[in-house]
Amino acid sequence: MENKFIPLSVPNLKGNELKYVTEAIETGWVSTAGPYVEKFEEKVAEYVHTKGAVACQNGTSGLHIALLVSGVNCEDIVLVPTLTFIAAVNPVKYVGATPIFMDCDSSLCMDPMKVERFCQEECEFKDGKLIEKKSGKRVKALLVVHVFGNMADMISLMRIANRYHLKVIEDATEAIGTYYTEGAYAGQYAGTIGDVGVYSFNGNKIITTGGGGMIVSQNEAFLKEAKHLTTQAKSDEIYFMHDEIGFNYRMTNIQAALGVAQLEQLESFISVKKERYMQYKKAFQQVDGLNLLEVRSGIRSNYWFFALMCEGFILNRDEVIKYFSDNNVQSRPIWGLVSEQIPYRKDRAYMIEKAKYYWKYVVNIPCSTNLLVEDVQRISQLIINAPSK
Ligand SMILES: *Cc1c(COP(=O)(O)O)cnc(C)c1O
C-alpha cells in the first residue's frame, strides 16, 4: 500500500458519467446526433459566459477550426509560443500558414514584451496590416496558450492585438475554469477574451470526455461558421448540398454524455487541485532549490498541472524524474520546445531565452483530482529526503 503507483494525471469518473453514458446507449443515440451534444454545448457556454459553444472531436480539431474562422490562410503568419504542446502549433500548418515562435514569461505563457518588441522592430504597420519585414507576409493572429491552467497576460496581449489588428486565438485546452478575479477582465474566463477559444477534454485534462474539444466565442458569426465547418459544411439538409470544404469534427453523444457529467464536477475538481497545490507548495518551501511555480496574481486558476522548478536542487531534472520513478511516482519534464522539433526547425524563432531556461528545470508532478492528502505527503517526503546522487 505504502508504495502504490501514483500516476501524473488520470481521469476522475465518479459522478454521473456511467448514468448519462448508459442513457445515451440505451436510447441508441451514440453518434454525433443526440441530445447530450447540444446540452454539453449549452452548459459550457453558460459556465464560461459565451454566446455559444461548438463541440468537436478534440482540442486539436477545435484549434484547426478556430484558425479557419479567424480567416488565417496560407499567406499569413501566426505568432505562437515555443513552450507548449505541439498540438497548439500544428493547426497553423494545417491551414498552410507560417508560425513564428515567441518566448515565454515567468508564467510559462507567451511573453507580451517580446511580442510587442517583435511587432515594433521586426514588422511594419501599414494600411491597418502588420507586415513582417523579412518575409513580406502579414501577421494575422496571435495564438496564445494558457499553460498548465495559468492565465497568459491577456491584458498586455489584447492591447498589442488591438493596436496591430491581430486576431487572438486562445488555446485554453488546459485552462477551462480559469478566470480573472480583478482588473479590466474580472469575471472573464480563459478562452473567452480573444476572438475564439478552444478547450480540450482529452484523458489527462481537468475534465475529460475520453477525447473531445469545444470552441467558444462571443462572436455569433464565428460560432455559426465553426458549427458549419465541423459538420461537413452542409448547406441543405435534404439534398446534401455543401458550400465549402467541411470536416467531420463533431463530438459524439457518448463523449458529450461524459462531458455533461464531468462539467458538473469541475468546480469541485478545482477545489481539490488547489488544496493539493497548496499542500505541495508548503512542503517544498523548506527545501533549497525546489519551488512550485505560482499562479499569476488576479487569477483564479484551475490548477490543472503543477510545475516544480528544480533549480539548484541536489538532483537535476532528469535525476528527480528517475528518483520519483524508482519510487513508483510518475513525473515528467515539460515539453520539448516546438521551435526545436524537426518539422519546425526552419521556422523563425524570436529571442527564445526563458523557454530554454524553464525547459531545463520544470518537472510536472502528480496532480490528479483523486490524489489523496497522503499521496502528496508521500511525494513531498520523498523529494525532501532525496539523497544526493
Ligand atoms: C491537450 C492540448 C492540446 C490538444 O488537445 P487534444 O484534445 O489532445 O487534441 C492542444 N494544446 C495544448 C496546449 C494542450 O495541452
The ligand as a Gaussian input file, in Angstrom:
#p B3LYP/6-31G(d) Opt

LIG

0 1
 C       -4.098000      18.944000     -24.869000
 C       -3.601000      20.113000     -25.641000
 C       -3.957000      20.323000     -26.990000
 C       -4.708000      19.352000     -27.807000
 O       -5.895000      18.888000     -27.316000
 P       -6.411000      17.442000     -27.778000
 O       -7.787000      17.402000     -27.246000
 O       -5.498000      16.428000     -27.155000
 O       -6.362000      17.404000     -29.278000
 C       -3.529000      21.479000     -27.602000
 N       -2.772000      22.386000     -26.957000
 C       -2.378000      22.202000     -25.691000
 C       -1.556000      23.251000     -25.037000
 C       -2.760000      21.043000     -24.997000
 O       -2.337000      20.855000     -23.742000

